[in-house]
Amino acid sequence: RYVVVIIPAAFLLSRFLGAVGVWNAFWITEVITAIISIYVYRKAIARPAEPVNDKMNAASRRR
């Protein structure tokens, strides 16, 4: 996921800012990756997990 963001960011920023843009792509990518990670984490926490016992009981009934 990091590589997916840093390569396009480095390419685009190098066009506008040269070598400085490539170096700025690193911290910009870190910020973008952190924001995406926080979003995914909060979304996973908001969803209630199913109890393991219910899954086990449902699987044993199918047999």
mmCIF file as Biopython writes it, N, C-alpha, C and O atoms, coordinates in Angstrom:
data_model
#
loop_
_atom_site.group_PDB
_atom_site.id
_atom_site.type_symbol
_atom_site.label_atom_id
_atom_site.label_alt_id
_atom_site.label_comp_id
_atom_site.label_asym_id
_atom_site.label_entity_id
_atom_site.label_seq_id
_atom_site.pdbx_PDB_ins_code
_atom_site.Cartn_x
_atom_site.Cartn_y
_atom_site.Cartn_z
_atom_site.occupancy
_atom_site.B_iso_or_equiv
_atom_site.auth_seq_id
_atom_site.auth_asym_id
_atom_site.pdbx_PDB_model_num
ATOM 1   N N  . ARG A ? 1  ? 0.819   -1.197  0.000   1.0 0.0 1  A 1 
ATOM 2   C CA . ARG A ? 1  ? 0.000   0.000   0.000   1.0 0.0 1  A 1 
ATOM 3   C C  . ARG A ? 1  ? 0.858   1.254   0.000   1.0 0.0 1  A 1 
ATOM 4   O O  . ARG A ? 1  ? 0.476   2.264   -0.591  1.0 0.0 1  A 1 
ATOM 5   N N  . TYR A ? 2  ? 1.995   1.203   0.645   1.0 0.0 2  A 1 
ATOM 6   C CA . TYR A ? 2  ? 2.879   2.366   0.679   1.0 0.0 2  A 1 
ATOM 7   C C  . TYR A ? 2  ? 3.440   2.655   -0.710  1.0 0.0 2  A 1 
ATOM 8   O O  . TYR A ? 2  ? 3.511   3.808   -1.134  1.0 0.0 2  A 1 
ATOM 9   N N  . VAL A ? 3  ? 3.831   1.610   -1.404  1.0 0.0 3  A 1 
ATOM 10  C CA . VAL A ? 3  ? 4.428   1.761   -2.736  1.0 0.0 3  A 1 
ATOM 11  C C  . VAL A ? 3  ? 3.405   2.304   -3.726  1.0 0.0 3  A 1 
ATOM 12  O O  . VAL A ? 3  ? 3.748   3.059   -4.636  1.0 0.0 3  A 1 
ATOM 13  N N  . VAL A ? 4  ? 2.151   1.914   -3.543  1.0 0.0 4  A 1 
ATOM 14  C CA . VAL A ? 4  ? 1.094   2.363   -4.451  1.0 0.0 4  A 1 
ATOM 15  C C  . VAL A ? 4  ? 0.930   3.878   -4.386  1.0 0.0 4  A 1 
ATOM 16  O O  . VAL A ? 4  ? 0.555   4.504   -5.378  1.0 0.0 4  A 1 
ATOM 17  N N  . VAL A ? 5  ? 1.204   4.464   -3.244  1.0 0.0 5  A 1 
ATOM 18  C CA . VAL A ? 5  ? 1.042   5.912   -3.083  1.0 0.0 5  A 1 
ATOM 19  C C  . VAL A ? 5  ? 2.341   6.662   -3.381  1.0 0.0 5  A 1 
ATOM 20  O O  . VAL A ? 5  ? 2.307   7.730   -3.993  1.0 0.0 5  A 1 
ATOM 21  N N  . ILE A ? 6  ? 3.469   6.126   -2.963  1.0 0.0 6  A 1 
ATOM 22  C CA . ILE A ? 6  ? 4.719   6.897   -3.066  1.0 0.0 6  A 1 
ATOM 23  C C  . ILE A ? 6  ? 5.216   7.049   -4.504  1.0 0.0 6  A 1 
ATOM 24  O O  . ILE A ? 6  ? 5.755   8.098   -4.855  1.0 0.0 6  A 1 
ATOM 25  N N  . ILE A ? 7  ? 5.049   6.049   -5.320  1.0 0.0 7  A 1 
ATOM 26  C CA . ILE A ? 7  ? 5.557   6.149   -6.696  1.0 0.0 7  A 1 
ATOM 27  C C  . ILE A ? 7  ? 4.828   7.236   -7.482  1.0 0.0 7  A 1 
ATOM 28  O O  . ILE A ? 7  ? 5.486   8.079   -8.092  1.0 0.0 7  A 1 
ATOM 29  N N  . PRO A ? 8  ? 3.489   7.251   -7.491  1.0 0.0 8  A 1 
ATOM 30  C CA . PRO A ? 8  ? 2.822   8.360   -8.201  1.0 0.0 8  A 1 
ATOM 31  C C  . PRO A ? 8  ? 3.096   9.725   -7.565  1.0 0.0 8  A 1 
ATOM 32  O O  . PRO A ? 8  ? 3.248   10.722  -8.271  1.0 0.0 8  A 1 
ATOM 33  N N  . ALA A ? 9  ? 3.160   9.769   -6.221  1.0 0.0 9  A 1 
ATOM 34  C CA . ALA A ? 9  ? 3.429   11.048  -5.554  1.0 0.0 9  A 1 
ATOM 35  C C  . ALA A ? 9  ? 4.819   11.562  -5.907  1.0 0.0 9  A 1 
ATOM 36  O O  . ALA A ? 9  ? 4.988   12.747  -6.192  1.0 0.0 9  A 1 
ATOM 37  N N  . ALA A ? 10 ? 5.802   10.689  -5.891  1.0 0.0 10 A 1 
ATOM 38  C CA . ALA A ? 10 ? 7.168   11.102  -6.242  1.0 0.0 10 A 1 
ATOM 39  C C  . ALA A ? 10 ? 7.241   11.550  -7.694  1.0 0.0 10 A 1 
ATOM 40  O O  . ALA A ? 10 ? 7.917   12.526  -8.017  1.0 0.0 10 A 1 
ATOM 41  N N  . PHE A ? 11 ? 6.554   10.843  -8.553  1.0 0.0 11 A 1 
ATOM 42  C CA . PHE A ? 11 ? 6.563   11.215  -9.971  1.0 0.0 11 A 1 
ATOM 43  C C  . PHE A ? 11 ? 5.931   12.589  -10.178 1.0 0.0 11 A 1 
ATOM 44  O O  . PHE A ? 11 ? 6.506   13.453  -10.840 1.0 0.0 11 A 1 
ATOM 45  N N  . LEU A ? 12 ? 4.744   12.782  -9.607  1.0 0.0 12 A 1 
ATOM 46  C CA . LEU A ? 12 ? 4.053   14.064  -9.791  1.0 0.0 12 A 1 
ATOM 47  C C  . LEU A ? 12 ? 4.803   15.225  -9.149  1.0 0.0 12 A 1 
ATOM 48  O O  . LEU A ? 12 ? 4.957   16.285  -9.755  1.0 0.0 12 A 1 
ATOM 49  N N  . LEU A ? 13 ? 5.264   15.021  -7.931  1.0 0.0 13 A 1 
ATOM 50  C CA . LEU A ? 13 ? 5.961   16.112  -7.250  1.0 0.0 13 A 1 
ATOM 51  C C  . LEU A ? 13 ? 7.312   16.422  -7.887  1.0 0.0 13 A 1 
ATOM 52  O O  . LEU A ? 13 ? 7.768   17.564  -7.836  1.0 0.0 13 A 1 
ATOM 53  N N  . SER A ? 14 ? 7.956   15.423  -8.484  1.0 0.0 14 A 1 
ATOM 54  C CA . SER A ? 14 ? 9.232   15.695  -9.158  1.0 0.0 14 A 1 
ATOM 55  C C  . SER A ? 14 ? 9.028   16.570  -10.392 1.0 0.0 14 A 1 
ATOM 56  O O  . SER A ? 14 ? 9.919   17.327  -10.779 1.0 0.0 14 A 1 
ATOM 57  N N  . ARG A ? 15 ? 7.862   16.464  -10.999 1.0 0.0 15 A 1 
ATOM 58  C CA . ARG A ? 15 ? 7.559   17.307  -12.167 1.0 0.0 15 A 1 
ATOM 59  C C  . ARG A ? 15 ? 7.467   18.780  -11.785 1.0 0.0 15 A 1 
ATOM 60  O O  . ARG A ? 15 ? 7.894   19.659  -12.533 1.0 0.0 15 A 1 
ATOM 61  N N  . PHE A ? 16 ? 6.893   19.036  -10.586 1.0 0.0 16 A 1 
ATOM 62  C CA . PHE A ? 16 ? 6.674   20.423  -10.166 1.0 0.0 16 A 1 
ATOM 63  C C  . PHE A ? 16 ? 7.816   20.988  -9.327  1.0 0.0 16 A 1 
ATOM 64  O O  . PHE A ? 16 ? 8.144   22.170  -9.437  1.0 0.0 16 A 1 
ATOM 65  N N  . LEU A ? 17 ? 8.425   20.142  -8.484  1.0 0.0 17 A 1 
ATOM 66  C CA . LEU A ? 17 ? 9.414   20.642  -7.536  1.0 0.0 17 A 1 
ATOM 67  C C  . LEU A ? 17 ? 10.811  20.056  -7.714  1.0 0.0 17 A 1 
ATOM 68  O O  . LEU A ? 17 ? 11.729  20.419  -6.979  1.0 0.0 17 A 1 
ATOM 69  N N  . GLY A ? 18 ? 10.979  19.172  -8.661  1.0 0.0 18 A 1 
ATOM 70  C CA . GLY A ? 18 ? 12.288  18.561  -8.877  1.0 0.0 18 A 1 
ATOM 71  C C  . GLY A ? 18 ? 12.625  17.559  -7.782  1.0 0.0 18 A 1 
ATOM 72  O O  . GLY A ? 18 ? 11.758  16.830  -7.301  1.0 0.0 18 A 1 
ATOM 73  N N  . ALA A ? 19 ? 13.898  17.534  -7.394  1.0 0.0 19 A 1 
ATOM 74  C CA . ALA A ? 19 ? 14.363  16.578  -6.383  1.0 0.0 19 A 1 
ATOM 75  C C  . ALA A ? 19 ? 13.717  16.829  -5.024  1.0 0.0 19 A 1 
ATOM 76  O O  . ALA A ? 19 ? 13.494  15.889  -4.260  1.0 0.0 19 A 1 
ATOM 77  N N  . VAL A ? 20 ? 13.420  18.072  -4.723  1.0 0.0 20 A 1 
ATOM 78  C CA . VAL A ? 20 ? 12.756  18.397  -3.455  1.0 0.0 20 A 1 
ATOM 79  C C  . VAL A ? 20 ? 11.377  17.746  -3.406  1.0 0.0 20 A 1 
ATOM 80  O O  . VAL A ? 20 ? 10.938  17.301  -2.346  1.0 0.0 20 A 1 
ATOM 81  N N  . GLY A ? 21 ? 10.702  17.689  -4.529  1.0 0.0 21 A 1 
ATOM 82  C CA . GLY A ? 21 ? 9.394   17.046  -4.597  1.0 0.0 21 A 1 
ATOM 83  C C  . GLY A ? 21 ? 9.453   15.566  -4.301  1.0 0.0 21 A 1 
ATOM 84  O O  . GLY A ? 21 ? 8.544   15.015  -3.680  1.0 0.0 21 A 1 
ATOM 85  N N  . VAL A ? 22 ? 10.522  14.916  -4.743  1.0 0.0 22 A 1 
ATOM 86  C CA . VAL A ? 22 ? 10.690  13.486  -4.452  1.0 0.0 22 A 1 
ATOM 87  C C  . VAL A ? 22 ? 10.849  13.284  -2.953  1.0 0.0 22 A 1 
ATOM 88  O O  . VAL A ? 22 ? 10.244  12.375  -2.383  1.0 0.0 22 A 1 
ATOM 89  N N  . TRP A ? 23 ? 11.652  14.118  -2.309  1.0 0.0 23 A 1 
ATOM 90  C CA . TRP A ? 23 ? 11.826  13.994  -0.861  1.0 0.0 23 A 1 
ATOM 91  C C  . TRP A ? 23 ? 10.536  14.326  -0.121  1.0 0.0 23 A 1 
ATOM 92  O O  . TRP A ? 23 ? 10.226  13.683  0.883   1.0 0.0 23 A 1 
ATOM 93  N N  . ASN A ? 24 ? 9.789   15.298  -0.585  1.0 0.0 24 A 1 
ATOM 94  C CA . ASN A ? 24 ? 8.514   15.622  0.055   1.0 0.0 24 A 1 
ATOM 95  C C  . ASN A ? 24 ? 7.491   14.513  -0.131  1.0 0.0 24 A 1 
ATOM 96  O O  . ASN A ? 24 ? 6.579   14.373  0.684   1.0 0.0 24 A 1 
ATOM 97  N N  . ALA A ? 25 ? 7.625   13.737  -1.172  1.0 0.0 25 A 1 
ATOM 98  C CA . ALA A ? 25 ? 6.696   12.628  -1.408  1.0 0.0 25 A 1 
ATOM 99  C C  . ALA A ? 25 ? 6.736   11.620  -0.272  1.0 0.0 25 A 1 
ATOM 100 O O  . ALA A ? 25 ? 5.725   10.981  0.021   1.0 0.0 25 A 1 
ATOM 101 N N  . PHE A ? 26 ? 7.887   11.468  0.373   1.0 0.0 26 A 1 
ATOM 102 C CA . PHE A ? 26 ? 7.998   10.507  1.469   1.0 0.0 26 A 1 
ATOM 103 C C  . PHE A ? 26 ? 7.097   10.882  2.639   1.0 0.0 26 A 1 
ATOM 104 O O  . PHE A ? 26 ? 6.314   10.051  3.099   1.0 0.0 26 A 1 
ATOM 105 N N  . TRP A ? 27 ? 7.190   12.117  3.129   1.0 0.0 27 A 1 
ATOM 106 C CA . TRP A ? 27 ? 6.373   12.472  4.285   1.0 0.0 27 A 1 
ATOM 107 C C  . TRP A ? 27 ? 4.902   12.628  3.905   1.0 0.0 27 A 1 
ATOM 108 O O  . TRP A ? 27 ? 4.018   12.340  4.712   1.0 0.0 27 A 1 
ATOM 109 N N  . ILE A ? 28 ? 4.640   13.080  2.691   1.0 0.0 28 A 1 
ATOM 110 C CA . ILE A ? 28 ? 3.247   13.187  2.243   1.0 0.0 28 A 1 
ATOM 111 C C  . ILE A ? 28 ? 2.616   11.802  2.168   1.0 0.0 28 A 1 
ATOM 112 O O  . ILE A ? 28 ? 1.458   11.624  2.544   1.0 0.0 28 A 1 
ATOM 113 N N  . THR A ? 29 ? 3.371   10.829  1.687   1.0 0.0 29 A 1 
ATOM 114 C CA . THR A ? 29 ? 2.878   9.456   1.615   1.0 0.0 29 A 1 
ATOM 115 C C  . THR A ? 29 ? 2.636   8.893   3.003   1.0 0.0 29 A 1 
ATOM 116 O O  . THR A ? 29 ? 1.660   8.173   3.215   1.0 0.0 29 A 1 
ATOM 117 N N  . GLU A ? 30 ? 3.506   9.208   3.950   1.0 0.0 30 A 1 
ATOM 118 C CA . GLU A ? 30 ? 3.310   8.750   5.332   1.0 0.0 30 A 1 
ATOM 119 C C  . GLU A ? 30 ? 2.001   9.298   5.895   1.0 0.0 30 A 1 
ATOM 120 O O  . GLU A ? 30 ? 1.257   8.570   6.552   1.0 0.0 30 A 1 
ATOM 121 N N  . VAL A ? 31 ? 1.721   10.558  5.646   1.0 0.0 31 A 1 
ATOM 122 C CA . VAL A ? 31 ? 0.488   11.177  6.145   1.0 0.0 31 A 1 
ATOM 123 C C  . VAL A ? 31 ? -0.730  10.526  5.499   1.0 0.0 31 A 1 
ATOM 124 O O  . VAL A ? 31 ? -1.695  10.199  6.189   1.0 0.0 31 A 1 
ATOM 125 N N  . ILE A ? 32 ? -0.693  10.337  4.192   1.0 0.0 32 A 1 
ATOM 126 C CA . ILE A ? 32 ? -1.819  9.720   3.482   1.0 0.0 32 A 1 
ATOM 127 C C  . ILE A ? 32 ? -2.046  8.296   3.973   1.0 0.0 32 A 1 
ATOM 128 O O  . ILE A ? 32 ? -3.187  7.895   4.202   1.0 0.0 32 A 1 
ATOM 129 N N  . THR A ? 33 ? -0.979  7.533   4.135   1.0 0.0 33 A 1 
ATOM 130 C CA . THR A ? 33 ? -1.091  6.158   4.608   1.0 0.0 33 A 1 
ATOM 131 C C  . THR A ? 33 ? -1.637  6.115   6.031   1.0 0.0 33 A 1 
ATOM 132 O O  . THR A ? 33 ? -2.445  5.244   6.352   1.0 0.0 33 A 1 
ATOM 133 N N  . ALA A ? 34 ? -1.214  7.034   6.884   1.0 0.0 34 A 1 
ATOM 134 C CA . ALA A ? 34 ? -1.714  7.086   8.257   1.0 0.0 34 A 1 
ATOM 135 C C  . ALA A ? 34 ? -3.203  7.403   8.284   1.0 0.0 34 A 1 
ATOM 136 O O  . ALA A ? 34 ? -3.949  6.797   9.052   1.0 0.0 34 A 1 
ATOM 137 N N  . ILE A ? 35 ? -3.639  8.334   7.464   1.0 0.0 35 A 1 
ATOM 138 C CA . ILE A ? 35 ? -5.060  8.695   7.411   1.0 0.0 35 A 1 
ATOM 139 C C  . ILE A ? 35 ? -5.894  7.509   6.947   1.0 0.0 35 A 1 
ATOM 140 O O  . ILE A ? 35 ? -6.945  7.227   7.522   1.0 0.0 35 A 1 
ATOM 141 N N  . ILE A ? 36 ? -5.438  6.819   5.923   1.0 0.0 36 A 1 
ATOM 142 C CA . ILE A ? 36 ? -6.163  5.647   5.423   1.0 0.0 36 A 1 
ATOM 143 C C  . ILE A ? 36 ? -6.197  4.552   6.483   1.0 0.0 36 A 1 
ATOM 144 O O  . ILE A ? 36 ? -7.227  3.904   6.667   1.0 0.0 36 A 1 
ATOM 145 N N  . SER A ? 37 ? -5.089  4.339   7.177   1.0 0.0 37 A 1 
ATOM 146 C CA . SER A ? 37 ? -5.031  3.310   8.214   1.0 0.0 37 A 1 
ATOM 147 C C  . SER A ? 37 ? -5.974  3.627   9.365   1.0 0.0 37 A 1 
ATOM 148 O O  . SER A ? 37 ? -6.656  2.735   9.870   1.0 0.0 37 A 1 
ATOM 149 N N  . ILE A ? 38 ? -6.019  4.876   9.781   1.0 0.0 38 A 1 
ATOM 150 C CA . ILE A ? 38 ? -6.934  5.277   10.857  1.0 0.0 38 A 1 
ATOM 151 C C  . ILE A ? 38 ? -8.376  5.077   10.425  1.0 0.0 38 A 1 
ATOM 152 O O  . ILE A ? 38 ? -9.194  4.606   11.215  1.0 0.0 38 A 1 
ATOM 153 N N  . TYR A ? 39 ? -8.702  5.421   9.200   1.0 0.0 39 A 1 
ATOM 154 C CA . TYR A ? 39 ? -10.059 5.236   8.684   1.0 0.0 39 A 1 
ATOM 155 C C  . TYR A ? 39 ? -10.453 3.760   8.693   1.0 0.0 39 A 1 
ATOM 156 O O  . TYR A ? 39 ? -11.540 3.411   9.154   1.0 0.0 39 A 1 
ATOM 157 N N  . VAL A ? 40 ? -9.581  2.901   8.191   1.0 0.0 40 A 1 
ATOM 158 C CA . VAL A ? 40 ? -9.879  1.466   8.142   1.0 0.0 40 A 1 
ATOM 159 C C  . VAL A ? 40 ? -9.989  0.898   9.551   1.0 0.0 40 A 1 
ATOM 160 O O  . VAL A ? 40 ? -10.864 0.074   9.817   1.0 0.0 40 A 1 
ATOM 161 N N  . TYR A ? 41 ? -9.117  1.325   10.454  1.0 0.0 41 A 1 
ATOM 162 C CA . TYR A ? 41 ? -9.147  0.859   11.835  1.0 0.0 41 A 1 
ATOM 163 C C  . TYR A ? 41 ? -10.457 1.245   12.512  1.0 0.0 41 A 1 
ATOM 164 O O  . TYR A ? 41 ? -11.093 0.410   13.156  1.0 0.0 41 A 1 
ATOM 165 N N  . ARG A ? 42 ? -10.859 2.495   12.371  1.0 0.0 42 A 1 
ATOM 166 C CA . ARG A ? 42 ? -12.114 2.939   12.997  1.0 0.0 42 A 1 
ATOM 167 C C  . ARG A ? 42 ? -13.319 2.226   12.409  1.0 0.0 42 A 1 
ATOM 168 O O  . ARG A ? 42 ? -14.269 1.918   13.129  1.0 0.0 42 A 1 
ATOM 169 N N  . LYS A ? 43 ? -13.291 1.964   11.130  1.0 0.0 43 A 1 
ATOM 170 C CA . LYS A ? 43 ? -14.391 1.252   10.492  1.0 0.0 43 A 1 
ATOM 171 C C  . LYS A ? 43 ? -14.470 -0.182  11.014  1.0 0.0 43 A 1 
ATOM 172 O O  . LYS A ? 43 ? -15.565 -0.707  11.216  1.0 0.0 43 A 1 
ATOM 173 N N  . ALA A ? 44 ? -13.327 -0.814  11.233  1.0 0.0 44 A 1 
ATOM 174 C CA . ALA A ? 44 ? -13.297 -2.187  11.756  1.0 0.0 44 A 1 
ATOM 175 C C  . ALA A ? 44 ? -13.750 -2.229  13.208  1.0 0.0 44 A 1 
ATOM 176 O O  . ALA A ? 44 ? -14.419 -3.180  13.613  1.0 0.0 44 A 1 
ATOM 177 N N  . ILE A ? 45 ? -13.402 -1.226  13.996  1.0 0.0 45 A 1 
ATOM 178 C CA . ILE A ? 45 ? -13.806 -1.177  15.398  1.0 0.0 45 A 1 
ATOM 179 C C  . ILE A ? 45 ? -15.304 -0.912  15.517  1.0 0.0 45 A 1 
ATOM 180 O O  . ILE A ? 45 ? -15.950 -1.436  16.425  1.0 0.0 45 A 1 
ATOM 181 N N  . ALA A ? 46 ? -15.859 -0.117  14.626  1.0 0.0 46 A 1 
ATOM 182 C CA . ALA A ? 46 ? -17.281 0.230   14.685  1.0 0.0 46 A 1 
ATOM 183 C C  . ALA A ? 46 ? -18.176 -0.967  14.396  1.0 0.0 46 A 1 
ATOM 184 O O  . ALA A ? 46 ? -19.319 -1.007  14.851  1.0 0.0 46 A 1 
ATOM 185 N N  . ARG A ? 47 ? -17.675 -1.934  13.649  1.0 0.0 47 A 1 
ATOM 186 C CA . ARG A ? 47 ? -18.469 -3.103  13.293  1.0 0.0 47 A 1 
ATOM 187 C C  . ARG A ? 47 ? -18.392 -4.115  14.431  1.0 0.0 47 A 1 
ATOM 188 O O  . ARG A ? 47 ? -17.297 -4.550  14.788  1.0 0.0 47 A 1 
ATOM 189 N N  . PRO A ? 48 ? -19.528 -4.498  15.005  1.0 0.0 48 A 1 
ATOM 190 C CA . PRO A ? 48 ? -19.481 -5.487  16.093  1.0 0.0 48 A 1 
ATOM 191 C C  . PRO A ? 48 ? -19.079 -6.861  15.567  1.0 0.0 48 A 1 
ATOM 192 O O  . PRO A ? 48 ? -19.522 -7.288  14.501  1.0 0.0 48 A 1 
ATOM 193 N N  . ALA A ? 49 ? -18.252 -7.528  16.318  1.0 0.0 49 A 1 
ATOM 194 C CA . ALA A ? 49 ? -17.791 -8.859  15.925  1.0 0.0 49 A 1 
ATOM 195 C C  . ALA A ? 49 ? -18.819 -9.907  16.341  1.0 0.0 49 A 1 
ATOM 196 O O  . ALA A ? 49 ? -19.491 -9.765  17.363  1.0 0.0 49 A 1 
ATOM 197 N N  . GLU A ? 50 ? -18.931 -10.951 15.541  1.0 0.0 50 A 1 
ATOM 198 C CA . GLU A ? 50 ? -19.812 -12.054 15.900  1.0 0.0 50 A 1 
ATOM 199 C C  . GLU A ? 50 ? -19.116 -12.918 16.936  1.0 0.0 50 A 1 
ATOM 200 O O  . GLU A ? 50 ? -17.918 -13.176 16.824  1.0 0.0 50 A 1 
ATOM 201 N N  . PRO A ? 51 ? -19.851 -13.366 17.941  1.0 0.0 51 A 1 
ATOM 202 C CA . PRO A ? 51 ? -19.240 -14.256 18.926  1.0 0.0 51 A 1 
ATOM 203 C C  . PRO A ? 51 ? -18.790 -15.567 18.276  1.0 0.0 51 A 1 
ATOM 204 O O  . PRO A ? 51 ? -19.455 -16.078 17.375  1.0 0.0 51 A 1 
ATOM 205 N N  . VAL A ? 52 ? -17.687 -16.092 18.727  1.0 0.0 52 A 1 
ATOM 206 C CA . VAL A ? 52 ? -17.134 -17.322 18.160  1.0 0.0 52 A 1 
ATOM 207 C C  . VAL A ? 52 ? -18.069 -18.492 18.421  1.0 0.0 52 A 1 
ATOM 208 O O  . VAL A ? 52 ? -18.204 -19.369 17.567  1.0 0.0 52 A 1 
ATOM 209 N N  . ASN A ? 53 ? -18.713 -18.527 19.570  1.0 0.0 53 A 1 
ATOM 210 C CA . ASN A ? 53 ? -19.602 -19.637 19.912  1.0 0.0 53 A 1 
ATOM 211 C C  . ASN A ? 53 ? -20.757 -19.755 18.929  1.0 0.0 53 A 1 
ATOM 212 O O  . ASN A ? 53 ? -21.154 -20.868 18.582  1.0 0.0 53 A 1 
ATOM 213 N N  . ASP A ? 54 ? -21.306 -18.633 18.474  1.0 0.0 54 A 1 
ATOM 214 C CA . ASP A ? 54 ? -22.405 -18.681 17.513  1.0 0.0 54 A 1 
ATOM 215 C C  . ASP A ? 54 ? -21.948 -19.284 16.191  1.0 0.0 54 A 1 
ATOM 216 O O  . ASP A ? 54 ? -22.692 -20.040 15.567  1.0 0.0 54 A 1 
ATOM 217 N N  . LYS A ? 55 ? -20.755 -18.963 15.766  1.0 0.0 55 A 1 
ATOM 218 C CA . LYS A ? 55 ? -20.232 -19.534 14.526  1.0 0.0 55 A 1 
ATOM 219 C C  . LYS A ? 55 ? -20.010 -21.030 14.680  1.0 0.0 55 A 1 
ATOM 220 O O  . LYS A ? 55 ? -20.286 -21.799 13.758  1.0 0.0 55 A 1 
ATOM 221 N N  . MET A ? 56 ? -19.513 -21.446 15.836  1.0 0.0 56 A 1 
ATOM 222 C CA . MET A ? 56 ? -19.259 -22.867 16.077  1.0 0.0 56 A 1 
ATOM 223 C C  . MET A ? 56 ? -20.572 -23.645 16.112  1.0 0.0 56 A 1 
ATOM 224 O O  . MET A ? 56 ? -20.658 -24.742 15.560  1.0 0.0 56 A 1 
ATOM 225 N N  . ASN A ? 57 ? -21.590 -23.085 16.757  1.0 0.0 57 A 1 
ATOM 226 C CA . ASN A ? 57 ? -22.885 -23.765 16.833  1.0 0.0 57 A 1 
ATOM 227 C C  . ASN A ? 57 ? -23.527 -23.878 15.455  1.0 0.0 57 A 1 
ATOM 228 O O  . ASN A ? 57 ? -24.110 -24.912 15.126  1.0 0.0 57 A 1 
ATOM 229 N N  . ALA A ? 58 ? -23.427 -22.834 14.657  1.0 0.0 58 A 1 
ATOM 230 C CA . ALA A ? 58 ? -24.010 -22.863 13.315  1.0 0.0 58 A 1 
ATOM 231 C C  . ALA A ? 58 ? -23.298 -23.891 12.445  1.0 0.0 58 A 1 
ATOM 232 O O  . ALA A ? 58 ? -23.943 -24.577 11.653  1.0 0.0 58 A 1 
ATOM 233 N N  . ALA A ? 59 ? -22.002 -24.008 12.577  1.0 0.0 59 A 1 
ATOM 234 C CA . ALA A ? 59 ? -21.248 -24.979 11.781  1.0 0.0 59 A 1 
ATOM 235 C C  . ALA A ? 59 ? -21.571 -26.405 12.196  1.0 0.0 59 A 1 
ATOM 236 O O  . ALA A ? 59 ? -21.633 -27.295 11.349  1.0 0.0 59 A 1 
ATOM 237 N N  . SER A ? 60 ? -21.776 -26.635 13.484  1.0 0.0 60 A 1 
ATOM 238 C CA . SER A ? 60 ? -22.070 -27.999 13.940  1.0 0.0 60 A 1 
ATOM 239 C C  . SER A ? 60 ? -23.486 -28.418 13.552  1.0 0.0 60 A 1 
ATOM 240 O O  . SER A ? 60 ? -23.746 -29.611 13.398  1.0 0.0 60 A 1 
ATOM 241 N N  . ARG A ? 61 ? -24.392 -27.481 13.393  1.0 0.0 61 A 1 
ATOM 242 C CA . ARG A ? 61 ? -25.769 -27.811 12.987  1.0 0.0 61 A 1 
ATOM 243 C C  . ARG A ? 61 ? -25.836 -28.223 11.529  1.0 0.0 61 A 1 
ATOM 244 O O  . ARG A ? 61 ? -26.719 -28.992 11.147  1.0 0.0 61 A 1 
ATOM 245 N N  . ARG A ? 62 ? -24.927 -27.732 10.712  1.0 0.0 62 A 1 
ATOM 246 C CA . ARG A ? 62 ? -24.956 -28.047 9.280   1.0 0.0 62 A 1 
ATOM 247 C C  . ARG A ? 62 ? -24.520 -29.474 8.988   1.0 0.0 62 A 1 
ATOM 248 O O  . ARG A ? 62 ? -24.833 -30.001 7.920   1.0 0.0 62 A 1 
ATOM 249 N N  . ARG A ? 63 ? -23.833 -30.087 9.875   1.0 0.0 63 A 1 
ATOM 250 C CA . ARG A ? 63 ? -23.309 -31.441 9.613   1.0 0.0 63 A 1 
ATOM 251 C C  . ARG A ? 63 ? -24.360 -32.449 9.656   1.0 0.0 63 A 1 
ATOM 252 O O  . ARG A ? 63 ? -24.088 -33.633 9.458   1.0 0.0 63 A 1 
#
